[in-house]
Amino acid sequence: MAPVITAVHTSAERPSATTVVIIGGGIVGLTAALTLAERNIPVVLLEKGRLAGEQSSRNLGWVRKTSRAAEDLPLAQAADRLWAGMARRVGSEVGYRQAGIMFVARSEAQMAQHESWLNGVSASGLDTRLLSHTEIGRLAPGGEGKWAGGIYTPSDGRAEPTLAASAIAKAAIAKGAVIIERCAVRGVTTRNGRIDGVVTECGEIRCEQVLLAAGAWSRRFLGNLNIKLPTLPLICSVLRTKPMNGPTEVAVGAPDFSFRKHQDGGFIVTQRGALDAPLTLDHLLIGAGYLPQLRHARDNLRISIGRYFIQDLALSRRWRTTQKTPFERVRTLDPQANPTLNNEALGNLRAAWPVFNQAEVAEAWAGIIDVTPDSMPVIGPVEALPGLMLATGFSGHGFGTSPAAGELAADLLCGSTPLVDPTPWRFSRF
C-alpha cells in the first residue's frame, strides 16, 4: 500500500525537442524542473509511472541537518532556506514546519557519538545543542524512557511528502515545464560522442542535456549505457497513526523508533534501528564496496533472500531502445511494509512515551532506498558521456535536501554559479 498523493494534471503531448530532459519524477527531478522553468530554460520531465510514486512520497518527511556528514551540511543548510520559502514559491501548501528534531540516546556511548559529531561540525554555525534527560522531558513531556541524553536542532523540521512533490510539479508546469507520466525513457541518442536526445516508449525527443534523477532505477538505466553507478537497495517500513494527542511537535529519533507529527494530527512512525536488506545480484557484483558500511550497521539490517531477489533477477539489465524495458514492466516499486518492524517500532515507542498506547494505525507502507557506498548522493556530470548529469543515490536523505539538490543540478546544467560547492557529490569519486 502506498500513501495517497495529491494528483497532478500532466501533459498528454510529447514535444519533439527541448533543451533539457529530466528522467524521473521524484522530488529532486521536479525541483530541478521548476528551477529550470523559472529560468526560462525549456525542460521536459519524463516519469515511467506516477509522479512521486516511489520514495519521494514514502519517506518520513524529515528536513534535517542533525547527524549529517559534514560534507553534506552545506546542501542541508541551503535546503532549509529553500523549504522555508517553498509554499510561497509554488503557491501551495507543502506541509513545511520548522519544529525541530531531537535524537535521544540510551547509553553514554551513544551520547559520545552525538558529541563527537557536534564537535566535528562546530564551524558550521548550527543551532544544535546537547540535551540532558531533564531537557528531553521538557521538549517531549510524559516520557518514561531512561535516556542518557540527546541532541537537538531547533531549526530542523519536516514537510509532507504527499503534498510537496505535487505542489512543486504544478508550479513547474505553470511556469512552462512539460511533465509527462507513464512515459519511460529507454535510452539516449548521441552525436559526436555527446547526448543529443532520448528514446522513450512514446518516441524520441531531441535535447542538449539529460538529467538522470531516477532513484533506485538509476543504476539499471546507467548499466545499459556501460556506466557503473554503485547503489544497493534497502527497504524502510513506515506507519501512520490516526489523529491523536501526542507529546510534542518536535520530531524524535531514538535508537529503535522515530516519530513525527503528521499534518492530519496523527504521527509517522518507523523502526529507526532496522531496515530490510533484500539480497540481489548486485550484492554479488558490488557488495565488497559496502563492507565498511556493513561492519558499522550490521545490527540494523534485516538481511534476507527471497521474492525480491527473484523479481529483481527477472528484470533485464541489457536492452535495445526498440525493446520493452524494465521501467515499463515495473512502473512503480511498491514493496510490502514489514509488519514485524512496524510493530517493533510502535511497541518501543509506547514503552518510551505511554501516550502512544492510544495510537491506532491508519495505514502502513514501505519504500526502497538507493544507497551508495558512502551514503552520499551523486550530483554532477558523467564525464564519460558529455551531456549527461546525475542527481541520484540519495541514500534515504533525499527528501530533506531535495530543494537544494534540484537547484544545484539545475545550476550545473546551466553552467551557473552553483548553489553550494558540488565537489563532495561528484560521480568521479567512485
Secondary structure, DSSP 4 states (H G I P E B T S, - for coil): --PPPPP----S---SB-SEEEE--SHHHHHHHHHHHHTT--EEEE-SSSTT-SHHHHS--EE--TT--GGGHHHHHHHHHHHHTHHHHHTS----B---EEEEESSHHHHHHHHHHHHHTGGG----EEE-HHHHHHHSTT-----SEEEEETT-EE--HHHHHHHHHHHHHHTT-EEESS--EEEEEEETTEEEEEEETTEEEE-SEEEE--GGGHHHHHHTTT-----EEEEEEEEEEPS---S-SSEEEETTEEEEE-TTS-EEEE-TT-EEEE--HHHHHHGGGGHHHHHHHGGGEEEE-SHHHHHHHHS-S---TTSPPHHHH-SS--PPP-HHHHHHHHHHHHHH-GGGGG--EEEEEEEEEEE-TTS--EEEE-TTSTTEEEEE--TT-HHHHHHHHHHHHHHHHHTPPPSS--GGG-GGG-
